[in-house]
Amino acid sequence: MNTKEILIRKLQDKTARIGILGMGYVGMPLAVVFAEAGFNVLGIDPDRRKVDTFNKGISYIQDVPTETVARLKKEGKLNMTADFDALKDMDAVSICVPTPLRQTGDPDMSFIVSATEQLAKYVHKGMVIVLESTTYPGTTRELALPMLTEKSGLKAGEDIFICFSPERVDPGREDFTTYNTPKVMGGITKDCGDVGAAWYGGAIKTVVPVSSAEAAEMAKLLENTFRMINIGLVNELAMMCERLGVDVWEVIDAAATKPFGFMKFTPGPGLGGHCIPIDPLYLSWKMKEFNYNARFIELASEINTNMPRYVVARVLDAMNDRGKVLKGSKVLVLGVAYKPDIDDVRESPALDVIALLKKKGANVSYHDPYIPQIHHEDEDWKMQTVPDVMKSVKESDVVVIVTNHKVYDYKAILDSASFIFDSRNALGKIARENPKVVKL
């Protein structure tokens, strides 16, 4: 048997040793899925706090129950280390590290480069490597491939097998998880793709092979660009409806009754999370190499980025209409996570909304049952959630709903608040025609 056949057999009989490089929101759930499928999995992460937490049998990721971590650790199916030299014993390695944007808008490839440099020290014949970090088309072939082959002398598709399979994690979601969300897999060569599909097919319900790593990279960017642009569209629609005196939420609900040709998106105070605000800009940046301006992406980004400022302007106008000034007023922001019912503030528009309110002179506090503390790095301030949400609602001049967590008793909040600005339509029908409420 050749190297490909030997490795596929090891993957199919679950004797292959699995390494997950980067044990965060993507890596930890993936490691658990492989371990549950019967693989022996080792998570590798330089953050020793994560390793120490794991070694206590405790999960630090909301979507992974502590009970699951403790059980898999006890069974010996899942372990974790901060030592990269463990990579030398791995047969299959998945790279799951962050890919943020720099303040200049350029991709920050430092995490991918660092992880791949570490892996390159230990890469060996008979290893399959899958990059999961969302990035621009060409990264796997132009960046990862040379780093893993030039010094080692190994040939992709014969000695080692290199693929790209974009993560599709949606934190807090229970209907579609890492296990049952279809997984796109594209290899540097066809043989690379075959090995990657054989590996993931042993743990993931559905694997979708594509012809190349570039196709897989582009598919991920299309998914998030689609969402970004459509959110930008409804955000602009919200601004138009406000000028026309029309309820944008009623308009969207009416349009959504059409059973074909329409997909419902809703406006909000801005984009957040590790994907949608960032990933399309990777594509926009890449296209500049070809002197091509990605106009839809740039326009949607401009609209979405401006939404926190629009929200604050609407709050200011609404208070003026009530004979109040924003400066010196008590403002309670409800919800700072980037989406409902999760503990993640990455790129959350709430941070910008709070920063802008503070600049206007408002006395701002916040409540979030999932986020005990926030830190705005650019503004260099920290805040802690108020301990008693209903007490703060009663004492505030305005409550600004930024994240519509399900745990809130919106009827009680409506009854107790003097004025609410609802940027998510969290109050829904209970606030219809209520003079205390202004909606986005």
PENOR-V953399 format. One record per residue. N is the residue number from 1. RES is the residue in one small letter. PSI is psi as a letter, one per 30 degrees, with the letter a starting at -180 (none if undefined). OMEGA is omega as a letter, one per 20 degrees, with the letter a starting at -180 (NA if undefined). Layout:
N/RES/PSI/OMEGA ; N/RES/PSI/OMEGA
This chain:
1/m/k/r ; 2/n/l/a ; 3/t/e/r ; 4/k/e/a ; 5/e/e/r ; 6/i/e/a ; 7/l/e/r ; 8/i/e/r ; 9/r/e/r ; 10/k/e/r ; 11/l/e/a ; 12/q/e/r ; 13/d/g/r ; 14/k/g/r ; 15/t/f/r ; 16/a/k/r ; 17/r/k/a ; 18/i/k/r ; 19/g/k/r ; 20/i/j/a ; 21/l/j/a ; 22/g/j/a ; 23/m/h/r ; 24/g/b/a ; 25/y/f/r ; 26/v/e/a ; 27/g/e/a ; 28/m/e/r ; 29/p/e/r ; 30/l/e/r ; 31/a/e/r ; 32/v/e/r ; 33/v/e/r ; 34/f/e/a ; 35/a/e/r ; 36/e/f/a ; 37/a/f/r ; 38/g/f/r ; 39/f/l/r ; 40/n/j/a ; 41/v/k/r ; 42/l/j/r ; 43/g/k/a ; 44/i/k/a ; 45/d/k/a ; 46/p/f/a ; 47/d/j/a ; 48/r/f/r ; 49/r/e/r ; 50/k/e/a ; 51/v/e/a ; 52/d/e/r ; 53/t/e/r ; 54/f/e/a ; 55/n/f/r ; 56/k/g/a ; 57/g/g/a ; 58/i/k/r ; 59/s/k/r ; 60/y/g/r ; 61/i/k/a ; 62/q/e/a ; 63/d/f/a ; 64/v/j/a ; 65/p/k/r ; 66/t/e/r ; 67/e/e/r ; 68/t/e/r ; 69/v/e/a ; 70/a/e/a ; 71/r/e/a ; 72/l/e/r ; 73/k/e/r ; 74/k/e/r ; 75/e/f/a ; 76/g/g/a ; 77/k/f/a ; 78/l/k/r ; 79/n/l/a ; 80/m/k/a ; 81/t/l/r ; 82/a/g/a ; 83/d/j/a ; 84/f/f/a ; 85/d/f/r ; 86/a/f/r ; 87/l/f/a ; 88/k/f/a ; 89/d/f/a ; 90/m/k/r ; 91/d/f/a ; 92/a/k/a ; 93/v/k/r ; 94/s/k/a ; 95/i/j/a ; 96/c/i/a ; 97/v/l/a ; 98/p/l/r ; 99/t/i/a ; 100/p/l/r ; 101/l/k/r ; 102/r/l/r ; 103/q/f/r ; 104/t/f/a ; 105/g/f/r ; 106/d/l/r ; 107/p/k/r ; 108/d/j/a ; 109/m/g/a ; 110/s/e/a ; 111/f/e/r ; 112/i/e/a ; 113/v/e/a ; 114/s/e/a ; 115/a/e/a ; 116/t/e/r ; 117/e/e/r ; 118/q/e/a ; 119/l/e/a ; 120/a/f/r ; 121/k/f/a ; 122/y/g/a ; 123/v/k/a ; 124/h/l/r ; 125/k/k/r ; 126/g/g/r ; 127/m/k/r ; 128/v/k/a ; 129/i/k/r ; 130/v/k/r ; 131/l/k/a ; 132/e/f/a ; 133/s/k/a ; 134/t/k/a ; 135/t/a/a ; 136/y/l/r ; 137/p/k/a ; 138/g/f/a ; 139/t/e/a ; 140/t/e/a ; 141/r/e/a ; 142/e/f/a ; 143/l/e/a ; 144/a/e/a ; 145/l/e/r ; 146/p/e/a ; 147/m/e/a ; 148/l/f/a ; 149/t/e/a ; 150/e/e/r ; 151/k/e/a ; 152/s/f/a ; 153/g/g/a ; 154/l/k/a ; 155/k/k/r ; 156/a/k/a ; 157/g/f/r ; 158/e/e/a ; 159/d/e/r ; 160/i/l/a ; 161/f/j/a ; 162/i/k/a ; 163/c/l/r ; 164/f/k/r ; 165/s/j/a ; 166/p/k/r ; 167/e/k/r ; 168/r/h/a ; 169/v/k/r ; 170/d/j/a ; 171/p/k/r ; 172/g/f/a ; 173/r/k/a ; 174/e/f/a ; 175/d/e/r ; 176/f/j/a ; 177/t/a/r ; 178/t/e/a ; 179/y/e/a ; 180/n/g/r ; 181/t/k/a ; 182/p/k/a ; 183/k/j/r ; 184/v/k/a ; 185/m/k/r ; 186/g/k/a ; 187/g/l/r ; 188/i/e/r ; 189/t/l/r ; 190/k/e/r ; 191/d/e/r ; 192/c/e/r ; 193/g/e/r ; 194/d/e/a ; 195/v/e/r ; 196/g/e/r ; 197/a/e/r ; 198/a/e/r ; 199/w/e/a ; 200/y/f/r ; 201/g/f/r ; 202/g/f/a ; 203/a/e/a ; 204/i/k/a ; 205/k/e/a ; 206/t/k/r ; 207/v/k/a ; 208/v/j/a ; 209/p/k/r ; 210/v/l/a ; 211/s/f/a ; 212/s/l/r ; 213/a/e/a ; 214/e/e/r ; 215/a/e/r ; 216/a/e/r ; 217/e/e/a ; 218/m/e/r ; 219/a/e/r ; 220/k/e/a ; 221/l/e/r ; 222/l/e/a ; 223/e/e/a ; 224/n/f/r ; 225/t/e/r ; 226/f/e/a ; 227/r/e/a ; 228/m/e/a ; 229/i/e/r ; 230/n/e/r ; 231/i/e/r ; 232/g/e/r ; 233/l/e/a ; 234/v/f/r ; 235/n/e/r ; 236/e/e/r ; 237/l/e/r ; 238/a/e/r ; 239/m/e/r ; 240/m/e/a ; 241/c/e/r ; 242/e/e/r ; 243/r/e/a ; 244/l/f/a ; 245/g/h/a ; 246/v/k/r ; 247/d/j/a ; 248/v/e/a ; 249/w/e/r ; 250/e/e/r ; 251/v/e/a ; 252/i/e/r ; 253/d/e/r ; 254/a/e/r ; 255/a/e/a ; 256/a/f/r ; 257/t/f/r ; 258/k/k/a ; 259/p/g/r ; 260/f/l/r ; 261/g/g/r ; 262/f/k/r ; 263/m/k/a ; 264/k/k/r ; 265/f/l/a ; 266/t/k/r ; 267/p/l/a ; 268/g/a/a ; 269/p/g/a ; 270/g/l/a ; 271/l/k/r ; 272/g/l/r ; 273/g/l/a ; 274/h/f/a ; 275/c/d/a ; 276/i/e/r ; 277/p/f/a ; 278/i/e/a ; 279/d/e/r ; 280/p/f/a ; 281/l/f/r ; 282/y/e/r ; 283/l/e/r ; 284/s/e/r ; 285/w/e/a ; 286/k/e/a ; 287/m/f/r ; 288/k/f/r ; 289/e/f/a ; 290/f/g/a ; 291/n/h/a ; 292/y/k/r ; 293/n/j/r ; 294/a/i/a ; 295/r/e/r ; 296/f/e/a ; 297/i/e/a ; 298/e/e/a ; 299/l/e/r ; 300/a/e/r ; 301/s/e/r ; 302/e/e/r ; 303/i/e/a ; 304/n/e/r ; 305/t/f/a ; 306/n/f/a ; 307/m/e/r ; 308/p/e/r ; 309/r/e/r ; 310/y/e/r ; 311/v/e/a ; 312/v/e/r ; 313/a/e/r ; 314/r/e/r ; 315/v/e/r ; 316/l/e/a ; 317/d/e/a ; 318/a/e/r ; 319/m/e/r ; 320/n/e/r ; 321/d/f/a ; 322/r/g/r ; 323/g/g/r ; 324/k/l/r ; 325/v/k/a ; 326/l/e/a ; 327/k/k/a ; 328/g/f/a ; 329/s/l/r ; 330/k/j/a ; 331/v/k/r ; 332/l/k/r ; 333/v/k/r ; 334/l/j/r ; 335/g/k/r ; 336/v/f/r ; 337/a/l/a ; 338/y/f/r ; 339/k/l/a ; 340/p/k/r ; 341/d/g/r ; 342/i/l/a ; 343/d/h/a ; 344/d/k/r ; 345/v/g/a ; 346/r/k/r ; 347/e/g/a ; 348/s/k/r ; 349/p/f/r ; 350/a/e/a ; 351/l/e/r ; 352/d/e/r ; 353/v/e/r ; 354/i/e/a ; 355/a/e/r ; 356/l/e/r ; 357/l/e/r ; 358/k/e/r ; 359/k/f/r ; 360/k/f/r ; 361/g/g/r ; 362/a/l/r ; 363/n/j/a ; 364/v/k/r ; 365/s/l/r ; 366/y/l/r ; 367/h/k/r ; 368/d/k/a ; 369/p/f/a ; 370/y/f/a ; 371/i/j/a ; 372/p/f/a ; 373/q/k/r ; 374/i/l/a ; 375/h/j/r ; 376/h/j/a ; 377/e/e/a ; 378/d/e/a ; 379/e/f/r ; 380/d/h/r ; 381/w/l/r ; 382/k/l/r ; 383/m/l/r ; 384/q/k/r ; 385/t/k/r ; 386/v/k/a ; 387/p/e/a ; 388/d/j/a ; 389/v/e/a ; 390/m/e/r ; 391/k/e/a ; 392/s/e/r ; 393/v/e/a ; 394/k/e/a ; 395/e/f/a ; 396/s/k/r ; 397/d/e/r ; 398/v/k/r ; 399/v/k/r ; 400/v/j/r ; 401/i/j/a ; 402/v/e/r ; 403/t/k/a ; 404/n/i/r ; 405/h/k/a ; 406/k/f/a ; 407/v/f/a ; 408/y/k/r ; 409/d/i/a ; 410/y/e/r ; 411/k/e/r ; 412/a/e/r ; 413/i/e/r ; 414/l/e/a ; 415/d/e/a ; 416/s/f/a ; 417/a/k/r ; 418/s/f/r ; 419/f/k/a ; 420/i/k/r ; 421/f/j/a ; 422/d/j/a ; 423/s/f/a ; 424/r/g/a ; 425/n/h/a ; 426/a/e/a ; 427/l/f/r ; 428/g/b/a ; 429/k/f/a ; 430/i/f/a ; 431/a/g/a ; 432/r/k/r ; 433/e/g/r ; 434/n/k/a ; 435/p/f/r ; 436/k/f/a ; 437/v/k/r ; 438/v/k/a ; 439/k/l/r ; 440/l/none/NA
